Amino acid sequence: MAARNKARKRAFQILFEADQRDVSVQTVLADWIRHSRTDTRQPPVSEYTMELVEGYAQYAPRIDELIATYAEGWDLDRMPVVDRNILRLGTYELVWVDGTPDAVVIDEAVELAKEFSTDESPAFVNGLLGRFKDLKPSLRRA
């Protein structure tokens, strides 16, 4: 499980960097892969990291729509960048990836919020992803 934890963290970092640089996640992913091949200090990008980033990219508009709709009192653009990208990653994995238990996805997202965001963020991430878990069957529409 430690490998998946690292893969999620790296996928979050790629989403965060893309958001900060205002470029596509595919561009940042390609940069990370290229750097990992040419810089021995850079660890390789795992298959699961690539799956998460590419999966998020496939559903990005729908994921942002879901977050904007259900994050009561928060505009997506005004949401802290860290929280927004943790939620993007968690929403993708929770709603569209069937191989990981929902509780694991939510717990991992909460742990990312604890590590990288504010004291209030873990509860916010947990609450919103918990809502998505409950609504999961109806959220998958393309």
C-alpha positions as CSV (number, residue, x, y, z in Angstrom):
1,M,0.0,0.0,0.0
2,A,2.9,2.4,0.5
3,A,3.5,2.4,-3.3
4,R,-0.1,3.5,-3.9
5,N,0.2,6.1,-1.2
6,K,3.3,7.5,-2.9
7,A,1.6,7.3,-6.3
8,R,-1.4,9.4,-5.0
9,K,0.9,12.0,-3.5
10,R,2.8,12.4,-6.7
11,A,-0.4,12.5,-8.7
12,F,-1.6,15.3,-6.3
13,Q,1.7,17.1,-6.8
14,I,1.3,16.9,-10.6
15,L,-2.3,18.3,-10.4
16,F,-1.2,21.0,-8.1
17,E,1.7,22.0,-10.3
18,A,-0.5,22.1,-13.4
19,D,-3.1,24.3,-11.6
20,Q,-0.4,26.7,-10.4
21,R,1.3,26.9,-13.8
22,D,-2.1,27.0,-15.6
23,V,-1.1,24.2,-18.0
24,S,-2.6,20.8,-18.6
25,V,-1.9,18.0,-16.3
26,Q,-0.7,16.0,-19.3
27,T,2.0,18.6,-19.9
28,V,3.2,18.4,-16.3
29,L,3.0,14.6,-16.3
30,A,5.2,14.5,-19.4
31,D,7.7,16.9,-17.8
32,W,7.9,14.7,-14.7
33,I,8.4,11.6,-16.8
34,R,11.1,13.2,-18.9
35,H,12.9,14.5,-15.8
36,S,12.7,11.1,-14.1
37,R,14.5,9.6,-17.1
38,T,17.2,12.2,-17.3
39,D,17.8,13.1,-13.6
40,T,18.9,10.2,-11.4
41,R,17.8,12.2,-8.3
42,Q,14.2,12.2,-9.6
43,P,12.3,9.0,-8.8
44,P,10.4,7.4,-11.7
45,V,6.7,8.2,-12.2
46,S,4.8,5.0,-11.3
47,E,2.1,3.4,-13.5
48,Y,-0.5,4.2,-10.9
49,T,0.5,7.9,-10.8
50,M,0.1,8.0,-14.6
51,E,-3.3,6.2,-14.3
52,L,-4.6,8.7,-11.8
53,V,-3.4,11.8,-13.7
54,E,-4.6,10.6,-17.0
55,G,-7.9,9.4,-15.5
56,Y,-8.4,12.8,-13.8
57,A,-7.7,14.5,-17.2
58,Q,-10.3,12.4,-18.9
59,Y,-13.1,13.5,-16.5
60,A,-11.8,16.9,-15.4
61,P,-14.8,19.0,-16.5
62,R,-17.2,16.6,-14.8
63,I,-15.1,16.5,-11.6
64,D,-14.9,20.3,-11.4
65,E,-18.7,20.4,-12.0
66,L,-19.3,18.0,-9.1
67,I,-17.0,19.8,-6.7
68,A,-18.5,23.2,-7.6
69,T,-22.0,21.8,-7.2
70,Y,-21.5,20.1,-3.8
71,A,-18.9,22.2,-2.1
72,E,-21.5,24.4,-0.3
73,G,-20.3,27.9,0.2
74,W,-17.2,27.5,-1.9
75,D,-16.5,28.6,-5.5
76,L,-14.0,26.3,-7.2
77,D,-11.8,29.3,-8.1
78,R,-11.8,30.6,-4.5
79,M,-11.1,27.3,-2.9
80,P,-7.6,26.8,-1.6
81,V,-5.5,25.3,-4.5
82,V,-4.3,22.4,-2.3
83,D,-7.8,21.4,-1.3
84,R,-9.1,21.8,-4.9
85,N,-6.5,19.4,-6.2
86,I,-6.8,16.9,-3.4
87,L,-10.6,16.9,-4.1
88,R,-10.0,16.5,-7.8
89,L,-7.8,13.5,-7.4
90,G,-10.0,12.0,-4.7
91,T,-13.2,12.5,-6.7
92,Y,-11.7,10.8,-9.7
93,E,-10.5,7.8,-7.8
94,L,-13.6,7.5,-5.7
95,V,-16.1,7.8,-8.5
96,W,-14.3,6.2,-11.5
97,V,-11.8,3.8,-10.1
98,D,-13.4,0.5,-8.9
99,G,-10.3,-1.3,-7.6
100,T,-9.8,0.8,-4.4
101,P,-12.1,0.7,-1.4
102,D,-14.0,4.0,-0.9
103,A,-12.8,4.3,2.6
104,V,-9.1,4.0,1.5
105,V,-9.6,6.7,-1.1
106,I,-11.2,9.1,1.4
107,D,-8.6,8.3,4.1
108,E,-5.7,8.9,1.7
109,A,-7.2,12.3,0.6
110,V,-7.7,13.3,4.2
111,E,-4.1,12.4,4.9
112,L,-2.9,14.6,2.0
113,A,-5.0,17.5,3.4
114,K,-3.4,17.0,6.8
115,E,0.1,17.0,5.3
116,F,-0.3,19.9,2.8
117,S,-3.2,22.1,3.8
118,T,-4.9,23.9,6.7
119,D,-6.3,22.5,9.9
120,E,-9.8,22.8,8.6
121,S,-9.1,21.1,5.3
122,P,-9.2,17.4,6.4
123,A,-12.7,17.8,7.6
124,F,-13.8,19.6,4.5
125,V,-12.2,17.0,2.2
126,N,-13.7,14.2,4.3
127,G,-17.1,15.7,4.2
128,L,-17.2,16.3,0.5
129,L,-15.8,13.0,-0.5
130,G,-18.1,11.3,1.9
131,R,-21.0,12.9,0.1
132,F,-19.7,11.8,-3.2
133,K,-19.4,8.2,-1.8
134,D,-23.0,8.3,-0.9
135,L,-24.0,9.7,-4.3
136,K,-21.5,7.6,-6.3
137,P,-24.0,5.6,-8.5
138,S,-25.6,8.8,-9.8
139,L,-22.3,10.7,-10.3
140,R,-20.7,8.6,-13.0
141,R,-22.7,10.1,-15.9
142,A,-20.3,11.2,-18.6
